[in-house]
Amino acid sequence: MTVTGPGTLGGRYTLTEVLGAGGMATVWRARDEVLGREVAVKVLSPQFAADPGFLARFEREAKHAASVSSSRLVTVFDSGIDDGTPFLVMELVTGRTLRRVLAESGPLPAGQAVTIAAAVCEGLETAHAAGLVHRDITPANIMLAGQDVKILDFGIAHAGGTAAGTLTGTVLGTAAYLSPEQSAGYPAGPQSDLYSVGCVLFEMLTGAPPFTAESPVGVAYRQVHDDPGLPSARRPDLPPSLDAVTARLLAKNPNDRPLNAAAARAGLLAALVPDGTAVLPVPPGGPPGPARGTRRPRLSETVLAVTLAAVLIALVTVLLTDSGGGSPPAARPAASSSGSQSPQAPRSPQASLPPPATTPPPAATPPPAATAAGTLVSDLEAGVTSGQVSQQAGQNLFNQLQQLLFQPVGRGAQQLQNQYDQLVQAYTQFQSQGDVSGQAATTLPKAISALGSALGLL
């Protein structure tokens, strides 16, 4: 069953109006006819409902989330599957998402930004203690309701030790807030959520996330390789202590981040207290850019350690679910990618925020390799969607690209060259067999060559 209008789910929840929609789900205002109360019901999109592995994981994790209670987490009341449609019943929160607040007001006062980040860490402390990792801490998943701060979407979080059932379940994060380890294809842990908090804090302070690029692949590349600099470089009025805490949250190595959410929260609160004890001390030599004790990989070792998830954002809907060529989730606005509740509540005087304190400088230019990889992914996705690239060719080239982008540390230049040559050979074979045709036969070889040049292989 596909939910397209008001109705009843589970014989109990009467849907009344849409509160928010995105690539993953639609959130409805609903009435619980049994308990006589208003609730929010998240209805997952059809492509996820059609995946048995995802459904099993969804049910398991929703039940786990419902067992966790915190004033900082939107409470999960119930979950179920109605005629093949999975849904999640949650506490109905009236307020605005942080994404909406930032869009309307720009950077926040430092004290307010720290208070929000500390509240998020408070919620994560409870969740992590229960074995839940969120994996998708973004401004769209943080709700501001009066003076309260709540984290949304723990119903699609990852229970520690649970393997994802399908490729679509590997990573559900948003590239701009994705940790380097997730961007490199490794499992998310509690420190991954703390990195995401660092990205959100950086955006609250400066008006932009640490990294931007023209594609999700480019952003993921930068998460692994680039130094975002300090927030005070974009907003000079920020204290050094806040620079230090933000930099520690954004450490590339998870072991260099705060020990846990409680330590991160304490460090955030201490950063704005002149005589406070620094829970997250500044390393010798000042705040770190990249994590101390980690070496920036050479090009011959790890050129594009970009996550499978970053590629899946552009390809998985077409290649794995055969969705018929509709817009993939990556084409939708990032602010609504998770379908979080975002009711259009009137702005109260208490919720009003001052205008931006500064205008952020232009984002740094992404590395050529990141741009080239993003272009190739986009061209391949467009070819499969239009039918100019066969499903078999698309899947095979996808796998070849996967091997090229996943760079194990220690891989030599010759191995990198060999993997690139295999991608070229696979494309040439498919084109000769007629599996690549039309405009794709022109754009794909150019994109593959551009990637080779950006990697220094041509």
N, C-alpha and C positions, 0 to 999 in steps of 0.2 A: 504494500500500500504506500502511495506517495501522498503526503499531507500537503495540500495546496490551499486549504481554506479551513474555516472554523469547523470543528467536529469534536468527537470525544475519543480519547485514547485510554486504553486499558479499562474501558467501561466505567471510568471514574473521573478523568480529567477533561473538562470541557474547555477547548481552546477558544479564545475570544478575539485576540488581536496580536499582530506580529510586533515584537519589541525590537528585534534585530535579526539580521541574516548575514551569512557569509558562505564561503566555499565549503565549510565542514558541516554547518548546521543552521537551523532557523530556531530562534527563541520566541516562544509565544507566552503571552499572559493567559493564564488559565484559572479555572475554579475547580478546586478539589471538592467534588460533590459529597464525598463521604465525611470529611471533616469541616466542610463549609468555610474554606479559607482560600485566599488568592495565592497562587504559586506561579513560578516560571517553569515552563516545560521546554527543554531543548530537544528538538527533533533532528536526528542526524540525516544528512543528505543521502540520496538514493545510492550513490556509488559506494558508500561505506556500508549501507544496509545490505548490499549485494555480496559482501565479502564475509563468508562464514567465520573465518579466522578473526576478523576485526570484531564481529559481533560477540564472539566468545570472550575476547579480551575486554570489550566494552562492559559486558555484564560483570565480569570479575572485578574490574577496577572501579566500577560504579558502586558496587557493594562495599569495597574497601573504603572508598571515599566517604560513603554514608556513615561509616563507623567512627570517623574523625570529627571531633567537635571543637570549634574555636570561634571566638567572636570575630576573628580576622578572615575566616573562610566562609564563603557562601555555603550554607548548609545544604547537603544533598538529602532529600527526603525519600526518594523512591526511584526506581528505574524499571524498565521493562521493554518488551518487544511486542508490538501490536501488528499482527498480520505482516510480519517482516520488517516493520519500521521500528528501529530502536529509539527510545526516548529516555530522558533524564528529568526528574522532577526536583526543582530546587526552590530554596527560599527566594521570594520576590523582593528584590532590593530596589528602592527608588533613589536614584541619584544620577551621577554622570560618570562615565569611564574617564580614566586619566587621559586616554587618547583624545577624547572630546575636549577636556580641559586644556590640554596642551595646544590643540588646534585653535581654540578660541583665544587663549591668553598668552601663548608662548612660554618662554622660560619662567620658572617659579622662583620666588624668594628662596634663598638657600635654606633657611630654617624650615620652610614648608616642604621643600624637596626632601630634606633629611628626615623629617617626621614621617612622610609617606613611605620612604624606603625602609625606615626602621619598623613601621607597622607591618609592611610586607614581610620583613624578616621574622617578626613575631609570629605571623601565620605560618611561615615556612618551618619555624622551629617545631611547632606542633605536628605539622604534616610529616616532616622528616623523621621525627621520633616514632611515628606510626608506620614508617617504611614507604611513604609516598613521596615521589619526586614529581614536580609539576611539569617540567620540560618546556613550558611555554609562558614564562613570565614576561608579559609585554604590557604596554600602557592600555591596550584594549582589554586586558584581563584583570585590571585593577579598577575597582569601583569606589568612587568617593560619594558617600552618602552623608551629607551634613559634615560632622566632624569625624565620621567613621571611615575606615579604610577596610575594604574586603577584597579578597582574591577570588576571582571567578575560575570556573572550568577545572576544578580538581577532579571532576567526574571523568575526564579524559586524560588524567595524569597517568604516570607509570608506577605501578607497585614494584618496589625493589625486588630484584630476583626473578621477575616475570619476563619471559622472552616474548617479543612481539610475534604475533602469528603470521603476519604477512609483511611484504615490503612497504605497503602503505602505512603500517604501524611502526616502522623503524624510528622515525623522528617526526613529531608533529609540530616542531617549533617554527618560529618565524625567523628568517635569516638575520635580520638586523639585531636580534637579541639572542642569537644562538651561540653557545659556548664554543671555543676552539675544538674541544674534544668531540662535541656533537658534529661540528663542521667537518671533522676529519673522519667521521664514521664510527666513533666509539660510543659506548653506552653513556647515557646521562646519569649523573649521581647528584647528591645534594649540592656539591660545589658547582655543578652546572647551573643550578637555580640561582646561586649567589652571583655567578658571572652575569646572568640575565638581569639581576637586580642592579648590578653595576652599570649595565647598558641603559636601563631605565633611569637610574640616577643621573647618568651623564646627560641624557636627553632632557630631564627636568631642569638641570642646571644650565644647559647651553642652548636648548631649543632644537637639537638634532641628535640622533643616536651616534655612537662612536664611529661607525662606518656606514658609508653609503656607496652605491655603485649602480650601474644601469641594469643589473640583473641580480637575482638571488644568488647565482653562482659566483658573481663578482663580489658580493657582500660576504659570502662564506669564505672565499679566498682571503679576503682582508681580515676576517676574524682570526684566521690561523696565522697570518704572516705580518700584519701591519701593527704599528704602534699608534693608538688614537691620539696620543699627546695628553696633556693635562687639561681638565676643565678650565682652569684659570687662564690658559692660553687663548681661550675664546671668551672668557668672562673674567677680567682681571681683578674684580672685587672679591673673588672667592679666597678663603683662607688656605694656607698650605696644608693644614690638617685635613681639610676636606679633599684636597688633591690626593693626599696620601691614601685615604680610605677608598676613594674611587679607584685609584690605580691598583690597590691591593685586590679589590673585587674583580678587576679586569685583568688580573694576572693570567698569562697564557697557560701556565702550569697549574692544574687544580690544587696541587699541594702548597702552592704559594698564596692561595686565597685564605680568607678566614677559616678557622678550624670548623666552624659550624654557623648556623644562622644566629644563634645566641651571641656568639662573638662578633659577628658582623653587625648586629643590632647595637651592641654596646659600643663598638668602634664608631658607628655613625653618630650616636648620641654624644659621645665624648668629643667628636670633631668640632662641635660648635660651642663647647665649654672651654674657655681659655685655660683654666687650671685643671681640666679633667685629665684623668690618667689615660694614656693612649693604649687601648686594648690592641690596636693594630699599629705597632710602632713604625715610624718611618725608617726604612733601611738606611745604612750608612751611605752617604752620598746623595741623599734626597729621595723623593718619591720615585718609584720605578716606572719605566715605560713598559717594555716587555718584562716579564717576571724575572726576578733575580735568580741566578742559578740555571737559567735555561739559555741555550744557544739558538740564535735565529738560524733556521736550516738554510744550507746552501741550495742554490738552484738545482744542482745535480742530485741532491738528496730528496728534497721535498718541494717540488715546484708548485703543485696544485693540490695540496692535501685538502680537498673539498669533499664534503659529505655526500654520500649517496642521496641523502634527503634533499640537498640543494638541487641535484639533478632531477630527482623525483618531482619536485615542485613543478617543474616544467613538463615532465614526460609521463609520470606514472598514470595519470588519468587516461591518457590516450593509449599507452603501451600495455598497461596491465589490466585496466577495467573495461577497455573498449567502449568508452562512454559515448561514442558517436560524434566526437569532434567538438563538443561544447567548450566554452572557455575553461581552462584549467584554473585551480585555485590560485595560482600565482598571478593570474590576470586580474584578480579582484583586489580592491583596496585593502592594504594591510590592516587598517583599523577594524575591519569587520571579518577578518579571515577566520576567526573561530566562532562566529555567530554568537558572541557574548551578549547578554542582556544589556541594552542601552536605552532605556525608556527616555522619552523626551520630556523630562521633568522641568518645570520652570526654574530659572535660576534664582536662588535665594540670596539675600544680602550677605549672609555668612559665607556662601560658597563663591562669591565674586572674588576674582583674582586680579591683581594689578597687571598693567601692561608689561611686555617683556622688558627686562632690565638692559639687555644688550641685543644687538643683531649678530647672530653667529656668522663667522666668516664662511666663504664658500668651502664646500667639502673638498678634501684632497682628491686628486685624480687617481682613479684605481690603477693598479699595475696593468700593463698591456696584456699579460697572460690571463688575468681575470676577465678583462673585457672580451678577449678573443674566445675564451671558453663560454662565456655567456651568449655570445653571438652564435656559436656553433650549436649550443643547446636550443636556442630559439629557432634556428633554421631547421634543425632536425625535427623539433616538435611541430613546426608549421608543415613540413613535408608529410609527416605521418597523418596529421589532421586533414590535409587536403587530398590524401590518397596518392600523392606523388612518390611516397616512400612506403613500400609494403610493410605489413606488420612484422614479418620475419626479418627484413632488413633493418627496420627500426629497432627491434629488440637486440639484434646482433651488434649494431653500431653503438647502441646504448651500452651494451656490456663492454665493448672495446673502449669506449670513452670512460667508463667506470674504472677500468684497469689503469688507464692513463692518469686519471685524476686522483686515484688513491695511491698516494706515494708512501710506501713504508720507509722509515728512516734507514739510511744506509744504502739505498738503491743507487747504483752508479749511473753515470751519464750514458754508458752504452746500453744499459737496461732500459733507461728512459727512451733512448732512440729506438730500440727494438719495439717497444710498446707503441710508440707513435707510428712506426712503419707498419705494424700489424693493423692499426686503425686505417691507414691509407690503403693497404692491400684489401681489407674487408670492403671498404667503400668501392674500390675499383671493381672487385668481383661482382658486387651487387648491381653496380651500374651496367656492367657488361651483360648481366642476366636480365636486364629490364626491370629490376626491382626499384630502381631510382630513375625517375623520368621528369619531364617538364621543367619548371623553374628550379626544382630541387637539384637537378643535375648541374645547374649553373651555380647556385648559391652554396651548396654543401662543399664542393672541392675548394672554393675560395675560402670558406670558413675554416676548413681543415688546414689549408696552407697557412692561413693567418695565425692559427694556433701554433703550428710548428715554428713559424718565425718568432712568435712571442716567447716561445720556450727556448729559442736559440738553437733549434735543431735543423734549420734550413739556411 
